Amino acid sequence: MNRIFVLSFIAFGASLSAQTIGNTPYAAFGIGDIKYDNTIDIAAMGGISTAYINDFNNKFNFSNPAANANLGLTSFSLEGTNENNYFKSNYQDAKSTKHSTYLSNISLAFPISKDVKFGLGYQPYSSKNYNILVNTALEDGTVQANRFHGKGTLSTVQAAISYAVSDEFALGLRTNYYFGKLYDIEELTYSNAELISGFESSSRISSFNFTAGTTYQKKLEDDKKLTLGATYTFGTTGDLLSRYKNSTYYFAGSDQKINESIIEEKTSNDTNLLPQEASLGLGYGKDGKWFYSGQIDYKKGETIDFVGHPFAYQDSYRVSAGGWIVPNYNNFRSYFSRVTYRFGAYYEKGDLSISPQNSTTSTSVNKVAVTGGVFLPFANTNVNRLNGMDIGLELGKRGTMDNNMISQTFVNLRIGLNFADKWFQKKQYD
């Protein structure tokens, strides 16, 4: 029965992998635009997750699978994201906007015993959905047109388990299965010729990796607590099958190729799709009142095959800070006293380093943002059944207009529903 449920969950995730996810033109590189692996509550706190153990019993932390000591109820979450991106470039004073809405997380978690907790979830991991046209006037009056376009989604299904070794120390392990197809093509044409040169690359991904986590929480006086957390992602196994084709052809109608002549065609396999990652976090809080945390994440650079050539991701890191506050969760006379208010910020040195055309220097594509959000409990919710709505907002900037590159300003809105109750738990009496 459990196996049937897990397979059905994976099949559901596969059906969602076809959803269209809008993103940045930087998705044209590598495996696309990476979606940060967090639920709404964590994303609203700047991404702090490694030392974040929820004080209440209704949420599962997938980012650090060890940080789930307080999960006491079965939790079901459904979340969606609305992305709003605004692009600018000094190249021909270009401006553009892009909006998309998609399902960003679905998860189910429950306690197996007092010390063992289990969670299962789906999220999109990366995506491509871009179409870029660059026209260049040559000295002889000819116009050279370069068209870049791509599509596809890489999704992940996660299964995580945590074990409380003692009241202070816990361990956790998460397995991540990645699957999907990505497609890129560059087409080169000239205004005085109909012949098109095409460079096409398609990738099929089926891969696993694992995240190990640990937490240590020390209780202090006056219900204060100090939390340490660490995670490490390792062990990529699986397959990245890439097919590359360089050909010339004509178009009949809008998208039908005719007289295609293949110049080069090859297939490659790679296992370096998913990088090694490590995270370290420190948190300080008071039970049921407030919590603050800082965190640093490191991601090792990797080289993968992209449009027939090696593409190198550089080492990257992310520094985050954030927290939450609840005025008084037992005050049923004032609704807003029971609301959880979240806040945070982060800076990310990106893994992309790009050398624009006619430039001898490379530029890192970095990101900075501020975040905030609330958890709005339903009217009949009490501390033992924390059902409610999560809302998160992220405002930030990515990239730069230096060297004719693209500056991206983004406003991301996330909304989710969380239901927690005593499902699947044995009755203690009849």
N, C-alpha and C positions, 0 to 999 in steps of 0.2 A: 504493500500500500504506500509506504514512504517513497519507494523508488518511482512508482507511477506519478506521485505528486511532484517529485523533483523533475522528472522528464517533462511533465506538463508545463512546469514553470519555465523550463528552457525553451520549449516550443512556443510559449507565449512571448518570451523575449525575442525569439527569431522572427515572429510576425511583426514585432515592433521595430526591428532593425531597418525596415524599409521606410520609416518615417523620415520626412524631409526636415533637416535641421540646418537653418541658415547660419552662416558664420563669416569670419573674416577672410579677406584675400590671402592672408598668411596661411590659410588652409591648403594653398596650392603646393606647399612644401611637405615632403615626407608623408606621414600617415594622417595628416589633417589637423584640424583644430581640436586640441585636447580639452575635454570637459573635466573640470576638477572634480575629483572623486569624493563628493560630500553631499550629505542630506541638507535640507533647508536650515535646520537649527544650527548646524556646524558652519555652513556657508555664511549665515548671518553674523557669525562671530569672527569673521576674517579667515575662517578655515582652521581654527584651533580645534584639534581633535585628539592629539596624541596623549595629552594629560587630562582629557575631559571625560569624567565619569558622571553621568547624569544623576543628580540628587534624587530624582523621582523614578518611578518604576515603569515608565511607559515608552522608552526609546532605546533602540539598539545602535551602538556605535560600530559601523563597519570599517571605518578608517583605522581604528585600533581595536582589533577584536578582543583584546584583553580588558577593555574599559567598559565592562557590562555587569559589574558586580551587583548593581541595584535593580536590574531588570527583574521584575516580579510578576509581570502580566504578559499575556500574549499581545503583541503589538503589530498592527497592520498599517502601513503608510502608503499613500498614493500622492505623487508630487508632479507638478508641471512647471515649466520654465518659459517665460516670454523674454526673448532677447531683442534688444534694440541697439543697433550699431550705426555709428555715424563716422564716415571716413573722409579724410582730407589728404591732399597731396599737392606739393608745389609743381609736380609734373603736369603741365597744361592746366594748372589751377583746378584739378579734378576734385569733385565732391560727390558723395553717394551715401545712401542710407539702405539699411537692410534690417528686416524684422522677421522673426519666426517664433512659433510657439510649438512646444513638443512635450511629450511625456518624459520626464527626466529621472524618475525613480519610482520603483514599486518594491516593497519589501515586506517580509513577514518574519517575526522573531518571537521566541517564547523560551521560558526556562524549562530545561529538562529535569533539573533538580535544584536544590538550594545553591549549589556551587557550579553547576554547568548550565550555560546558556547557548542557544543556537539561533542563527539568523540566515535568511536566504533573500537575495535581492537581485534586481535588474537595474542597469543604468547604461545609457550611451557613453562610450569612452572617447571616441573622436568622430569627426565628420568632415566631409567635403561637399561643398555646394557653391561653386564659384564659376564665374564667366567673365574673363578679363580680355579686353581688346586694346592693343597698343599699336598705334599708327606712327610710322617714322618716315619723314620726307627725306629721300636720298638726293645726292647732288645732281643727278641727271633728271630730276623731276618725278621720278617714280616713287610711289608710296608703298612702303613695306608694311604689311599688316601681320602682327603676331597675335594669335588668339589662343588663350589658355582657358581650359574649362575642365571641371572635374565634379565627381559626385560620389556618394557612398557613405555608409555609416559603419563604424566598428563598435560593437556592443559588448557588454560584459555581464555575465551571470556570476554572482558571488555566493559562496557558502562559508559561514564563519562559525567558530565555536570558541567559547571562553571558559576558563576553569579557574576558580578562586582557590589558590593553594592555601591561603590563610585569610584572616580578616583584612590584612594589609597588602598582600601580594597576589597578583593574578597573571596568568598567561593566556595567550590566544593565538589562533591560527585561522587565516582566511585563504581559501583557494579561489582563484579568479579565472574564469574561462572566457576568452575573447573570440569573437567570431564576426565575420562580415566580409564585404567586398568593397574595394576602393578603385576608382577609375580616374586617370588623368590623360589629357591629350594636349599637345601643342601643335598648332597648324600655322604654317608660314605661307603667305601668298604675296603677290606683287600686283600692282594696279594694271600693268601691261601684260599680264598672263593669267590664264585660268587654272593652270596646274597648281595643285596644292601639295605641299610637303607636310606629312603628318608624322608625329612622334607620339605613339600611344603606349600607355602602360596600364595594366590592370593587375590587381593583387587580390588573392583570396586568403583570408587569415583564419586559422583555427589553432589557438595557442592557450597554454596554461602558464600561470605563475603563482607564487605563494607569498603571503604577507604574514610574518610573525610579529607578535606584539607583547608588551609587558607593561604593567602598571604597579606602582607602589604608592599607597595613600596612608599618610600618618595623621591620626586624629590628634588635635591640639586642644588647649583649654578653650572654654566658651564656645563649643561646637565648631571651632575653626579646624581647617584641615589643609595639609600640604600634599600635592600630588605630583609624582614624576611618571613620565611615560616615554616609551621608545618603540619604534617599529622598524622593520627591515623587510623590503620586498626583493625576492630573489627567485632563481630557479626557472627561467623561461624554458618551457618545453613546448614543442608543437611545430607549426609549419606556416611560413609565409611564402606562398607560391606566386611569383611575379612573372608576367608575360610582357615582353617588350617588342614593339613592331615599328619599324621605320619604313614608310611607303610614300608613294606619290599617287595622286588620283584626281578625278574631277567630281563635282557634285551635279547630280541630276535632280532638280527640285531642291528641297530645303536640306535634306540630310541623307540622301541616297548616294553612295559612292559608286562610281563607274570607272572602268579601265584602271583598276588599282594595280600598281606594280610594286612588289615588296622588295626593298633594298636590303633590309636586315631584319631578322626575327630570332629571338632567343628566349629561353626560359631559365629562371634562377630560383633557388630555394634559399631561405635565410631563416635563422633562429634568433637574430638580435633585434627583433621587433620591439620588445618591451624592456626598458632600461631597469637597472638596479636602482632602488630608492631607499633612503633612510630618513628617519624623522626623530626629533627629540623635543619634548615639551615639559613645561613646568607650570603648575597651577596652584592657586591659593584661594580659599573660599570659606564660606560659613554655611552650614547645612540649611538648605531650603531658603536661603536669603540672597546670596550673591556668590559670584565666582569670576576670577580673572586668570588669564593664562597667556603665556608666550610660547612660541614654537618656531623651530627652524627645520625646513625640509631640504634634502639634497637629492638630486637626480643625476645619475651618471650618463654622460653622453654616449651615443651609439651611432654606428654607421649602417644605413640600410640602402637598398637598391631603390632608386627613384628615377623614372623615365629613362631607364636603361643605363644609369650612371650611379655611382655611390653618392649618397647624401649623408653628411655628418651632422648629427646633433651635438652641441657642445654641453659640457657640464653646466648644470643650472642649480639655483637654490631659491627658496622662498622663505621670507620672514613674516610671521603673522602674530597679531596680538588681538585679544578680544575677551568677551565675557558676557555675563547675563546678571540680571537682578530681578527679584520678585518682591514687591513691597510687603505683601502678607497673604500667603496662599490660603490661610484659614479664615480670612475676613469675607464672609458671605454677604455682608451688607454693602460692600463696595466691589463691584465686578472688576474694575481696573486695578484693584489691589492684588488680584489673583492672576493678572496677566504677567507673562514672562517677557521682559524687555532685553533684547540682545544688541550687541554693538561690536565693531571690530574694524581692522584695517590690515592690509598686507602689501608687501613689495616683492615682486618676482623678477629675478634675473633670468630671462627666458633661455630656452635651449636652442633657439634659432639665431644664427649669426649670418647676415646676408650681405653680399657684395653687389650693390646695384650696378647697372650697366654704366660703363665709362668711369667707374670709381675704383681706386686701388686699395681702399680700406673697407673692412667689413663692419657692420653695425649690428649690435645685439638688439633683439626685439624684446623689450622689457615691459612689465605691467605693474601698475599701482592702482589701488582701489580702497574705498571705504565701504563698510557694510553695516546693515542694521536689520532688525526684524522683531517680530512679536510672536508669541504663542497665545492664541485666544481660546481659552477653555469654553466648551459648550456650557449652557446654563445649568444643567444638572450634574456637571462634573464635580467630583470631589477628589481628594488626594489619593484615593485608592483606585480611581478609574479616570485617568487623565486623558479624556477624549477632547479633541479640539482641532483648530486650524492654525497651521504655521504660515507666516508671511515673511519673506525675506527680500531685501533690496540691496543691489550692488551697483555702485557708481564708480567708474574708473576710466583709465586711459592705457592704451597699449601702443607701442611703436613710436615712431618719430617721423617728422617730415624732412629730416636731414637727408642729403644725397637722393632727393626725389623719391623717398620712401613714403609709406602710408601711415598716417596717424589715425588711430581708432579710438573713439570715445564710445563707451558702452553704458547702458542702463538696463540691468537685468532684474526682472521681477519673478519671484518664485512663490508659488502658492501650493500648499499641500494639506491633506487631511490625515489625521492620526487617530486611530481607534485602539484602545487598550482595555482589555477585560480578562477575566479568568477563563479563557478558552483552553481546551485540551488538558485541563488539570483535574486530577482525580479528587472526588469528594472525600472529605475526611469522615463523614458520617452520613447516614441515610435519613 
